[in-house]
Amino acid sequence: MTETTRHHQELKDYFGEQIAATYDDPTSEMFQQSTVDATAAVLAELADGGRALEFAVGTGRIALPLSGRGVPVHGIDLSRAMVARLREKPGGEGIGVEFGDFATTRVPGGEAAFHLAYLVFNTIGNLTTQDAQVACFANAAHHLRPGGRFVIEVVVPELRKLPPGQDTILFQQGPAVWGYDVYDTATQAMSSNYVTLDGPHSRFRSIPFRYVWPAELDLMARLAGMRLTHRWSDWNREPFTAESGKHVSVWEKESR
């Protein structure tokens, strides 16, 4: 059995109704208007007047404001609960969506039809094998016209925070919520884990990821016939440095 086959057999929707109901959190940095505006502005420019394809379109956090800037947007997503929230929003019915794994799902008639494909907020890590991440780049290349761009926003793995013998990093701590990441440095597997207190009750949620390095993503892009054109530390296009906590990378599909 190949890793890609195993990925399909184990595919699970971690963003069901319980998560979808509270996903749009106006207090979260990712939903701040300045963050959304900066993201949509860069993507609109990179779309260059053409169509855009969002992998993991979700509740439309970016697809809707991008569409509002005049960019036709199509989406791919596994979660029907998340897309149901998209449909409830103004303009949501105008975003076409294919349901399935964004690593392999094809938009009918979408071959070489898009100027832009994009995958934001660490979602490349939801593909938990290297083969699945490689397939994601191939899927983007399939949909892009020559000269089209593929954009990924993802954190830089925080292994510098791990002292010898430790595999856990706390990233959220509060009166009712704790969040921590667990890393396996031998396999690049990790998980984000949440403990939530609700009165006398507690809930635990764990989501698996595969962390990936910028240079590894560049090689995946090369395998798919794309080359790196930009790498910034954020959507304001600040330079990417050794101290950057995340990167926004842009690859361009080469003409054959």
Residue pairs with C-beta under 8 A, 6 or more apart in sequence:
1 9
2 131
3 129
3 130
3 131
3 132
4 129
4 131
4 132
4 135
6 129
7 101
7 103
7 127
7 128
7 129
7 131
7 132
8 101
8 104
11 78
11 101
13 78
13 79
13 81
14 126
14 207
15 23
15 58
15 78
15 79
15 81
15 82
16 79
16 81
17 81
19 81
19 82
20 59
20 79
20 81
20 82
20 84
20 85
21 81
23 58
23 59
23 82
23 85
24 31
24 59
24 61
24 85
25 31
29 35
30 61
30 121
31 61
35 235
36 61
36 62
36 65
37 65
38 234
38 235
38 236
39 62
39 65
39 120
39 153
39 235
40 62
40 65
40 66
40 68
40 69
41 69
41 235
42 151
42 235
42 237
42 248
43 52
43 62
43 66
43 71
43 116
43 118
43 151
44 66
44 69
44 70
44 71
46 115
46 116
46 149
46 151
46 250
47 66
47 71
47 115
47 116
48 115
48 116
49 115
50 71
50 114
50 115
50 116
50 145
50 148
51 71
51 72
51 73
51 74
51 113
51 114
51 115
51 116
52 66
52 71
52 72
52 73
52 74
52 114
52 115
52 116
52 117
52 118
53 73
53 74
53 75
53 76
53 107
53 110
53 114
53 116
53 117
53 118
53 140
53 143
54 62
54 63
54 66
54 73
54 74
54 75
54 76
54 117
54 118
54 119
54 120
55 75
55 76
55 102
55 117
55 118
55 119
55 123
55 136
55 139
55 140
56 75
56 76
56 77
56 78
56 102
56 119
56 123
56 126
57 63
57 73
57 75
57 76
57 77
57 83
57 86
57 95
57 97
58 77
58 79
58 82
58 83
58 85
58 86
59 82
59 83
59 85
59 86
59 89
60 75
60 85
60 86
60 89
60 91
60 92
60 95
62 118
62 120
63 73
63 75
63 86
63 95
64 86
64 89
64 90
64 91
64 92
64 95
66 73
67 73
67 91
67 94
67 95
68 91
71 116
73 95
74 95
74 96
74 97
74 98
74 107
74 110
74 114
75 83
75 86
75 95
75 96
75 97
75 98
76 97
76 98
76 99
76 100
76 102
76 105
76 107
77 83
77 97
77 98
77 99
77 102
78 99
78 100
78 101
78 102
80 99
83 97
83 99
86 92
86 95
86 97
87 93
96 107
98 105
98 106
98 107
98 108
99 105
102 119
102 123
102 136
102 139
103 127
103 132
103 133
103 135
103 136
103 139
104 135
104 139
105 139
106 139
106 142
106 143
107 113
107 143
110 142
110 143
111 142
111 143
112 142
112 143
112 144
112 145
112 146
112 148
113 143
113 145
114 143
114 144
114 145
114 148
115 144
115 145
115 147
115 148
115 149
116 144
116 148
116 149
116 150
116 151
117 140
117 143
117 144
117 148
117 149
117 150
117 151
118 150
118 151
118 152
119 136
119 140
119 150
119 151
119 152
119 153
120 151
120 152
120 153
121 153
122 153
122 154
122 155
122 209
122 246
123 154
124 133
124 136
124 152
124 154
124 212
124 217
125 154
125 190
125 209
125 210
125 211
125 212
126 207
126 209
127 133
127 135
127 136
127 210
128 189
128 208
128 209
128 210
129 210
130 188
130 210
133 210
133 212
133 217
133 220
134 220
134 223
134 224
136 220
137 150
137 220
137 221
137 223
137 224
137 226
137 251
138 223
138 224
140 150
140 224
140 226
141 150
141 224
141 225
141 226
141 253
144 150
144 253
145 253
146 253
146 254
146 255
146 256
147 252
147 253
147 255
148 252
148 253
149 229
149 250
149 251
149 252
149 253
150 221
150 226
150 250
150 251
150 252
150 253
151 248
151 249
151 250
151 251
152 217
152 248
152 249
153 235
153 246
153 247
153 248
154 212
154 217
154 246
154 247
154 249
155 211
155 245
155 246
156 213
156 214
156 244
156 245
156 246
156 247
157 183
157 211
157 212
157 213
158 169
158 181
158 245
159 183
159 185
161 169
162 169
162 183
162 185
167 182
167 183
167 184
167 185
168 180
168 181
168 182
168 183
169 180
169 181
169 183
170 178
170 179
170 180
171 179
171 180
171 181
171 192
172 178
172 179
172 180
172 194
173 179
175 197
176 196
176 197
176 198
177 194
177 195
177 196
177 197
178 194
178 195
179 192
179 193
179 194
179 195
180 192
180 193
181 190
181 191
181 192
181 193
182 190
182 191
182 193
183 189
183 190
183 211
184 190
188 210
188 211
188 212
189 208
189 209
189 210
190 208
190 209
190 210
190 211
191 206
191 207
191 208
191 209
192 206
192 207
192 209
193 204
193 205
193 206
193 207
194 203
194 204
194 205
194 206
195 202
195 203
195 204
196 202
196 203
196 204
196 205
214 231
214 240
214 247
214 249
217 249
218 228
218 249
218 251
221 227
221 228
221 251
225 253
225 254
225 256
226 251
226 252
226 253
226 254
227 251
227 252
227 254
228 249
228 250
228 251
229 250
229 251
229 252
230 237
230 248
230 249
230 250
231 240
231 247
231 248
231 249
231 250
232 238
232 239
232 240
232 247
232 248
232 249
233 239
233 240
233 241
233 244
233 245
233 246
233 247
233 248
234 246
234 248
235 248
237 248
240 247
